[in-house]
Amino acid sequence: MKKEITIVGAGLVGSLLSIYLSKRGHKVKVYERRSDMRKEKIAAGRSINLALSDRGLLALEKVGLLDEIKKISIPMHGRFIHNLDGTTAFQPYGKEGQFINSVSRGELNKRLMDIAEKNGVEIFFNEKCTTLDWDKDIMEFENTSAKQVPSSKADIVFGADGAFSAARMQHQIRHDKFDYQQYYIDCGYKELTIPPTADGEFAMEVNALHIWPRKDYMLIALPNLDKSFTCTLFFPFEGEASFSKLDTEEKVKTFFEATFPDAVKLMPNYAKEFFNNPTSSLVTVKCFPWIREDKFALIGDAAHAIVPFFGQGMNCGFEDCRILDELIEKNGDDWKTILQQYQTLRKPDADAIADLAVNNFTEMRDRTADPKFLLQKKIEARLHEKYPDKWIPAYSQVTFSPHIRYSEALKRGQKQEAIMQEVMKMEGIETKWEAEEVEKIVLEKLERR
Ligand SMILES: Cc1cc2nc3c(=O)[nH]c(=O)nc-3n(C[C@H](O)[C@H](O)[C@H](O)COP(=O)(O)OP(=O)(O)OC[C@H]3O[C@@H](n4cnc5c(N)ncnc54)[C@H](O)[C@@H]3O)c2cc1C
């Protein structure tokens, strides 16, 4: 039976979800707090980008959007490390031919909204969700320009309104024993820009994610289609080197010149941008339950906001949509079972990627510059090459293996890491890392655990 479905939030996940549901013939309405971004002008070079990888791509492919989105993506084959001494190194993300994609958040969102509307989805802008009351069967959206608060009804409601979800809050208020945890890390982030060169080219290697790892903090840069790079500085709020200490342009310049000397040469406006662009915080949100009978479910960041260090928040939200659709396929009209199974399947996976993402911060900002870590990665890549089914590096499980669940990737990753810690302690590992002896020990340990 066709349902009337309301989605709160026309962000990345709400828009993709609306496409999935409309393709199944449901009547879908989306209410979005912001105005229509397709009608707004965004200055060139200010696009904020995201890493889209295999889980997100698979979800897009399932609704026929892969080719459309690939047109606006730039492949990134590995990490391009910029050391403090001016040396650089390239670390491939996976095997030959494996890469992640830099895509503009705004462009992706606009395309998804266009495609949703082509599929019959109605999107209402400037409509902020204020009330979801299941007992009284009322939904209210305050129109932010007309200030009217009409109420409407739906058979099923999805809360896809992001990390600070109003839908989740409404669910929480009206649900007995609702578990909620939010956790801010002590680092925030700020976006800066590397514009194209004077002759209109990319200022650095385009097909890479650039990282300036500096132990307690890091700068990263992803390429944009307009040949600029969007840089993100992940930096402590407080402490010796921190946002609170860099309170004048002069201090910012002194710090950047000493810490990111090669990047500074490519960022003519960084000191101004540092004060013009906001400093934002990074939160992990875990909650339970995500659903209410056959009437309501949280999805995307509203259900599970995570920190961005594995580049998986959007990918995970897109995967939510794909898994939900598979459950609709399996269970037909039985929405109680669909939502129950959706929650049972996705909650452990969301918790796992949340933990993996926090752990990856240390790896990116600190370990990518450590020669021991690089050797470990080389050993793991070799094992993967020789035994592709037995040994898959944790990064590849998360990023390039959409059929391995996040919870499985976390478990397997922990087991492999424990083995690697022992291997890295072997005497003379620097010279004998390719020896059969090392390989044999790893395989034995793998069997035993
Ligand atoms: C710095 C940073 C870098 C990131 N990098 C990556 C990356 O490389 N790869 C990756 O996969 N993920 C990344 N992420 C995570 C990714 O941005 C999120 O996981 C993704 O945007 C979640 O999509 P969403 O639709 O659930 O939420 P959102 O994108 O937040 O969309 C929610 C929508 O709901 C609307 N809304 C909010 N409240 C209401 C309301 N009351 N009524 C109606 N509408 C409302 C909002 O206006 C918005 O349009 C990054 C996040 C950050 C912060």
The ligand as a MOL file (V3000), in Angstrom:
LIG
                    3D

  0  0  0     0  0            999 V3000
M  V30 BEGIN CTAB
M  V30 COUNTS 53 58 0 0 0
M  V30 BEGIN ATOM
M  V30 1 C 33.8710 19.2130 8.9060 0
M  V30 2 C 33.0700 18.0380 8.4380 0
M  V30 3 C 33.5710 17.2420 7.4250 0
M  V30 4 C 32.8640 16.1280 6.9970 0
M  V30 5 N 33.3940 15.3370 6.0240 0
M  V30 6 C 32.7330 14.2310 5.6200 0
M  V30 7 C 33.2750 13.3990 4.5940 0
M  V30 8 O 34.3540 13.6630 4.0770 0
M  V30 9 N 32.5650 12.2980 4.2170 0
M  V30 10 C 31.3740 11.9650 4.7910 0
M  V30 11 O 30.7920 10.9340 4.4190 0
M  V30 12 N 30.8300 12.7530 5.7530 0
M  V30 13 C 31.4750 13.8650 6.1720 0
M  V30 14 N 30.9280 14.6730 7.1240 0
M  V30 15 C 29.6340 14.2980 7.7250 0
M  V30 16 C 28.4630 14.7510 6.8570 0
M  V30 17 O 28.5330 16.1480 6.6760 0
M  V30 18 C 27.1540 14.3870 7.5430 0
M  V30 19 O 27.1890 13.0570 7.9790 0
M  V30 20 C 25.9810 14.5630 6.5770 0
M  V30 21 O 25.8640 15.9100 6.2040 0
M  V30 22 C 24.7030 14.0740 7.2260 0
M  V30 23 O 23.6250 14.3410 6.3870 0
M  V30 24 P 22.1900 14.5650 7.0050 0
M  V30 25 O 21.2890 14.8020 5.8430 0
M  V30 26 O 21.8730 13.4700 7.9610 0
M  V30 27 O 22.3050 15.8720 7.8890 0
M  V30 28 P 22.5660 17.3690 7.3900 0
M  V30 29 O 23.4660 17.3720 6.2240 0
M  V30 30 O 22.9640 18.1260 8.6050 0
M  V30 31 O 21.1420 17.8540 6.8900 0
M  V30 32 C 20.0840 18.0970 7.7880 0
M  V30 33 C 19.0790 19.0220 7.1180 0
M  V30 34 O 17.9850 19.2040 7.9980 0
M  V30 35 C 17.6360 20.5910 8.0580 0
M  V30 36 N 17.0180 20.8560 9.3570 0
M  V30 37 C 17.6320 20.9590 10.5730 0
M  V30 38 N 16.7100 21.2120 11.5300 0
M  V30 39 C 15.5070 21.2560 10.9180 0
M  V30 40 C 14.1760 21.4800 11.3900 0
M  V30 41 N 13.9020 21.7340 12.6780 0
M  V30 42 N 13.1490 21.4640 10.4810 0
M  V30 43 C 13.4140 21.2150 9.1560 0
M  V30 44 N 14.6570 21.0160 8.6660 0
M  V30 45 C 15.6950 21.0240 9.5240 0
M  V30 46 C 18.9700 21.3010 7.8720 0
M  V30 47 O 18.7750 22.6290 7.4160 0
M  V30 48 C 19.6500 20.4040 6.8240 0
M  V30 49 O 19.3270 20.7770 5.5260 0
M  V30 50 C 31.6080 15.8060 7.5760 0
M  V30 51 C 31.0990 16.6150 8.5960 0
M  V30 52 C 31.8220 17.7090 9.0270 0
M  V30 53 C 31.2600 18.5530 10.1280 0
M  V30 END ATOM
M  V30 BEGIN BOND
M  V30 1 1 1 2
M  V30 2 1 2 3
M  V30 3 2 2 52
M  V30 4 2 3 4
M  V30 5 1 4 5
M  V30 6 1 4 50
M  V30 7 2 5 6
M  V30 8 1 6 7
M  V30 9 1 6 13
M  V30 10 2 7 8
M  V30 11 1 7 9
M  V30 12 1 9 10
M  V30 13 2 10 11
M  V30 14 1 10 12
M  V30 15 2 12 13
M  V30 16 1 13 14
M  V30 17 1 14 15
M  V30 18 1 14 50
M  V30 19 1 15 16
M  V30 20 1 16 17
M  V30 21 1 16 18
M  V30 22 1 18 19
M  V30 23 1 18 20
M  V30 24 1 20 21
M  V30 25 1 20 22
M  V30 26 1 22 23
M  V30 27 1 23 24
M  V30 28 2 24 25
M  V30 29 1 24 26
M  V30 30 1 24 27
M  V30 31 1 27 28
M  V30 32 2 28 29
M  V30 33 1 28 30
M  V30 34 1 28 31
M  V30 35 1 31 32
M  V30 36 1 32 33
M  V30 37 1 33 34
M  V30 38 1 33 48
M  V30 39 1 34 35
M  V30 40 1 35 36
M  V30 41 1 35 46
M  V30 42 1 36 37
M  V30 43 1 36 45
M  V30 44 2 37 38
M  V30 45 1 38 39
M  V30 46 1 39 40
M  V30 47 2 39 45
M  V30 48 1 40 41
M  V30 49 2 40 42
M  V30 50 1 42 43
M  V30 51 2 43 44
M  V30 52 1 44 45
M  V30 53 1 46 47
M  V30 54 1 46 48
M  V30 55 1 48 49
M  V30 56 2 50 51
M  V30 57 1 51 52
M  V30 58 1 52 53
M  V30 END BOND
M  V30 END CTAB
M  END
